[in-house]
Amino acid sequence: MRAGTGVRRARLPVVLVVPAVVGLAFLLLPLVGLLVRAPWGTLPQRLFSAEVGDALLLSLVCASLATVVCVVLGVPLAWVLARSDLPGRGVLRALVTVPLVLPPVVGGVALLLVLGRRGLVGQYLDAWFGISLPFTTAGVVLAEAFVAMPFLVISVEGALRAADPRFEEAAATLGASRWLAFRRVTLPSVLPGLVAGTVLCWSRALGEFGATITFAGNYPGETTTMPLAVYLALESDPDAAIVLSVVLLLVSVGVLAGLRDRWIRGAA
């Protein structure tokens, strides 16, 4: 029995420890292998090459713009799902989460059928305004926003459900409008969830591949983001692919470190 406690920690059963260790190794060894095989000697030179720089800059810009789109559209959607009495909210919630389980390539095909030059909406954008979204940088932003928005909506909706609505009611009794109460009371109360959802949304957009290559194509300097550059580099320059992969790995680790208070710190 440990000093200062009255609880004796039970021994972990071998039948659970062994597969747990194997599972941990299965998840970590590929990442270790990536770091071991990285060309560290030439990494600075490759990292600052024009190809890597263009792909990285395009990825950061597109992921950031996609995140802005997700915040502008996703926060109101999360509020509707959490606080409104709209009929069929359960069905709407299920539909919002579909991109989480939908193969990204299928999402890209769906975007083409809707926003392509002959799509349900895209044909009118092209005929009336001369706007063609597929195979453009704007198409990259839309594809990333499509697959990333559910992460934001789920996170913000959960925070809204956990927040006490009585504070909003108190603000309303003091004469605050619904919009003022939302800005000054609701948003500050769900800020941690909003920040976590935004970071997850941004990181998911940064790593998007399937919907991007299907809807936006792969044009260097215009639609070739980091994941697409990794795919291309594997065929001609594996070391460049490893460098790009290491960059994405470091970004992912940075995101996890930023969310450590949410996921890493567990109960003692």
Secondary structure as UniProt FT lines:
FT   TURN            3..4
FT   HELIX           14..37
FT   TURN            40..42
FT   HELIX           43..47
FT   HELIX           50..83
FT   TURN            87..88
FT   HELIX           89..96
FT   HELIX           98..101
FT   HELIX           104..115
FT   TURN            117..118
FT   TURN            120..121
FT   HELIX           122..129
FT   TURN            134..135
FT   HELIX           137..162
FT   HELIX           166..173
FT   TURN            174..175
FT   HELIX           178..181
FT   HELIX           182..186
FT   HELIX           187..189
FT   HELIX           191..206
FT   HELIX           210..215
FT   TURN            220..223
FT   HELIX           226..236
FT   HELIX           238..258
FT   HELIX           260..263
//
